[in-house]
């Protein structure tokens, strides 16, 4: 195994890579901006948790489907125009979501937002990998750092804007996406089209490769656990937009730090898939603690002579979850880029299609389980999904070993 580069080497990148990374920060700010206002939307529009969670489901479902198409679009109009098209669509639909008067309208416009997100995200990773110096590892670290920064700052800004009005974060996203649009337009030079046109069927053909399929299905169940924590936890914390913003700011900071600093350390010393067994298991345990805490609903943990409230345990679990998710984000992305002998854009589209389906199912189903049974069941389901992700990864281990040694 090759010795990994120093931290600074990963960030010695050309302007083109930084331009896309900046837009990635802005794009993922958009996802985090919405999280602190979920309960405010439910209250203002008189909607149930499962109805409000459809904001994530429509967004993720459209994103998943469009991930399959985005590669074909990029091969026809070129990566730069695909990025700009995606950002422009987000600008329009985020602004429209802010004008909504019913939860159905917000859900509909979030679906349009997902269309733009798919065009941007699937292309952004491939472009960064293509223009960055230092190979796939440096490109992925830059991408994950941008993702983590966006996810951490987004909730904080969303909490501030959401304290004024639940519509504020939607308008904020629109403005930020517009900034990202102009950054890409000005700073990113024309990127060559792929040497051959990509078919809509290519991502499905790519999933025939067991290594890529293993990573994609692992990511499906991992994403179920991810979005159970990210999208459902605001409903059990019962905090205002300011409070939720600070909690998920801490989550995002840990995700960014662990994706950039800790994940490479693990990659340098252990096989990628073995590290994922360990981290996925810790994340499953984290969600199990959240489920048990929600079920008990009163102080259950004493540390250093201090009684921890249920809310304190949940907040701590969210922030710890950010640590584990940061490591997983980098390992999953690196593993996927190396898992199949196909173009990076095709591998990214195939992987993202399956992964985002997990993100589409989790928020709505978590809300329904909470309404039909109790909130703790939603966390237990997330725990079970993470256990399944470990089993899937283990079942395909032989197809991954050769790639990481």
N, C-alpha and C positions, 0 to 999 in steps of 0.2 A: 504494500500500500504506500502511495506517495506521501511525503511529508506535506502537511497542509500549509498554506501561505499564512503570513502574519496578518493580523487584523487590518492594519493600514493598507496592505496590498489589495485587499478586497475592494477598497473604496477609491483607489486610483483609477478612475474611469473617465472615458471621453464624455464630452458635453451631451452627446446624443443619449447615452445611458442615463445621465442625470436628469435630462428632460423627461424621459418616460417615467423614471423613478418618482419625480415630483408629481406627475399626474397620477401615479399609483397611490401616493400618499393622499391626494385629494379624493380619489375615487373611494378609498376605504374609509376616509373620514365620513363620506356619505352614508356608509353602512352603520357606523358607530353613532352618528348624529341622531338617528331615529330611536335607538334603544332606550334612552332615558324618558322618552315621551309616550311609550306604549300605554302606560296606565292613564296618562292624561288624555290620550285619544279615546280610550275606553270610556272614561268618565264623561268627556265632552260630547261624544257621539253616541252615548248610551249603548255601547257594544260589549259583548261578553269577551273574555280572554281569547277563546278560540277564534272569534270573529276578527279581533285585532291581530292575532297571530297570522291571519291570512295575508297581512302585509308582507311578511317574510316568505310565506308559501308561494304567493303569486310571483314575487320577485325571483325566488330561487327556481321555481318551475320554468318560467320563461327563460331565465338565464341558462338552465340546464339544456333545454331544447335548442336554444340558439347557439350554444357552444358547438353543436354538431355542424351548424351552418356557417359559423363565423370563419372557419378555416377556408371554406370555399369562397366566401365573400372576399377575404383577404387576398387570396390568390388571384382574384379577378381585378380588384381595384387597388391593390397594394396595401401593405401594412399601415403606412402613415394615414391614408384616407380612411382606413377601417377604424383606426384609433380616433380620428377626428369625428367620424360619423357616430361612433358610440358615445363620445363625450357630448356631442350636440343633442342627441336623443335624451341623455340623462338631464341636461339643462332644461329641456322642454318639459319632460314628464315630472321632474322634481318640483318645478314651479306649479304645474297643474295640480299636483297632490296637495300643495299648500292652499289651493283655492277650494278644496273639496268641502262638501257639507254633509256627506254621509260616509260611513265606513266602506261601503261598496265602491264609492268613487275613489277613495284612497287606495283600496286594493287594486282597482283597475289601473290606476296611474302608476302604481308600484310595479305592475306587470310590464308596462311600457318602459319603465326605468330599468327593469331586468333585461330588456332587449338591448338597450344601450350598454349596460354593464357587461353582457356577454361579448359583444363586439370589442369592447375595450380590453377586458381582463384577459381573454384568451390570446389576443394579439400582443398585449403588453409584455407578458412573460416571454413569448417567443422573440420579440424585438430586443428586449434586454439581453437575453442569452446570445442573440446574434451580434449585437453591437458592443457589448461589454468586453473588457480585456480580462484575462485571467481565467478563462474557461467557464464551464457550467457552474462550478462551485461558487466562484466570486459573483457571478450573475444572480444566482439563486439567493445568496446572502444579501445582496443589494436589494433585490425584489422583496424579500421577506422583511428586511429592515424598513423599507418604505411602507409595506403592508402594516407592520406592527405600529409604526409611528402614526399612520392614518387611523388605525383602530383605537389607539390610545388617546389621541387628541380629539377625535370625533365625539366620543361621549361627553368629554368635558365641555366642548363647545355646544353640543346638543343640550346639555343640562342648563347652560346659561341662556341659550335662546329659548329652550322649552319652558323655562321659568316665566318668560314673558308671554308666550303663546305656543301651543303645540304646533302651530303652523310655521313658527320661526325656523326650526331646523330644516324644513323642506325648502324654504326660500334660501336658507344658508347654503344648502347643498347645491342649489341651482347656481348661485354666485360662485362657489368654489369650483364647480365643474367648468364654468365659463373661463375662470383663470387657468385651469388645466388645459382647456381647449387652446387658448392662445399660447400657452407655454409649448405645447406640442407643435402647433403651427409654425412658431418662430424658431424654436431651438432644435427640432428634430429634422435632419436632412431627409431627402427622399430615400426610402429604403427599398431595395430591389424586390420585385415580386418573386415568389418561389419559381424555381426553374420549370416546374410542371404545375398544371392546374390541379387543385385539390377537389375531389368529389365529396359530396355530402356523405357518401357511403364509406369513405376512407377511415373515419374514426371508428366505425363499427368493425371494419376489417382489422384495424389495429388491435382491437380488443380480443382478437383471436390469439394474440401472443400472451402466453400465460403470465409472464412477468408483469406486463402492463395491466392485465385483467386483475391480477392479485392486488396490485397497488390501488386500482380504481375501486374495487369492491371493499377493500380495507378502508379506503377514504370515505366510502358511502356510510358505513356504520360509524366511523369516527366522526363524520360530520353530523350524524344524528345526535351523538353525545355533545358535540360542540354547540349546536344550536339549541339543544335543550338547556344548557347552561346560559348561553348568551341571550336567547330570546324569551325564555320562560321565567328565569330567575327574577326579573323586575316585578312580576306579579306576586311573588312570595316575600320579597323584601319589604314591600309596602312603604316605600320612601318617595319623597318628592323628586322632581326632575333634577334639582341641584344635587341631592344626595346620590341618586343613581348615576349621575354624570361622574361624580368623584369615584364611586366604586368601580365603574367600568373604565375609568381613566387608569386606575391602579392595575386593573386586569390587562389593559392594553399595553401599559408600560412593561409589565412583566413578560408579556408575550413578545414584545420587541426585543427586550434585553436577552431573553433566553434563546430567541431565534438567531440572533447575531453572535452572541458570545458563547453560550453554553452548547448549542447544537453542534457547532464545528468541533468543539472539544470532544464531544462524544463520538463524532464521526472519525476523528483522528485516532481514537483509541479502541473503538469497538465497531463491529459490523453494524451497518445501518439498521438492518431488520431486527437484530438482537436488541438494539437500543429501543426500537419501537415497541417490542414486547413489554419492556420494562416501563416505558412512559405511558403506554396505553393502559397498562394495569394500574398505575398510580392514578390516572385520570378516572378510571372506573371506580376506584376506591373513593376518590374525591366526590363523585356524584352520589355514591352510596351514602356517604356521610351527610350530604345535603338532603337526601331523601329521608334518612333517619331523623335528622334535626327537624325537618318540616313536619314529620309525623308526630314527634313528641311535643313540639311547639312551646317548650319552656327550657330554662337553663339546664344543660345536661353535661357540661364539660368543665372540669376544674384543672387549671394549669397554674403552677407557681402560687397556689393559694387564692387564685382569682376565679370567680364563677363567670363563665362565658355565657352570654345570652344566646338564644337561638339565632338572632340577627347577626351577632358578632361572628358566630361560627359560619353562617352562610356567606358573609362578606369575605372572611378569611378563605373559605373554600373557592369562591369566585376568583380571588387574586392568585391563589395557588394553581387553580385551573389555567390561568394565563401563563404560568411558568411551563406547565406541561404542554399546553397548546403551542407555545412558541417553539419548543423543541420539535414537536410533531410537524409543524408547518414546514420547517426547513427540511426535515428528513423525508417527508412525503414528496415534496416537490423535487428534491434531488433524485430520489429513488425513481420517480416517475419519468423524469427526463432521461434516465439511463436504462429504463426497463424494457424498451422495445426498439427494434431496428427500423424505425420509421422517422419521418421528419418531426422536429420538435413541435411544430404547430399542430400536426395531426395527433401526436401523443398527448399534447396539452388539451386539445378539444375532446378526445375520447375520455381522458381521465376526469376532466372537469364536468362533462356531461353526467357521468355516474356520481361523482362527488356531490354536485349541487342537487341531485335528486334526494340525497340524504338530508340536505339542508332544507329542502322543500317540505318533506314529510314531518320532520321533527317539531317545528313550532306549532303547527295546527294540531297535531296528534297530542302533544304535551298539554295544550289547552283543553282538548276534549277529555283526556284522561283525568285532568284535574277537576273538570266539571262533573264527570260521570262518577268518579270515585273520590279521590282527594289529591292534593298537589304532590304528595310524596310519591305516588305511583308514577308520575311523569319522570321523576328523577330515577326511580328504579328501572324504568324502561330505557332511559339513557345509559344507565349502568350496564344493562343487558346488551345493548347495542355495542358498547365498547368491548365487552367480553367476546362478542361475536367477531369483532374486528381483529382481535388477537388470534382467534381460531382460523380466520380466513388467511391472515398473514402467515401463520404457521403452516397451513396446508399448502401454500405456494412457495415455501422457503427455498426449495431446490432451484426454482427458476430465478431466484434473487441472489443466491450465494455467489454465483459466477460473476454477477454484475458488481459486487461490492468487495471482491478480494483480488 
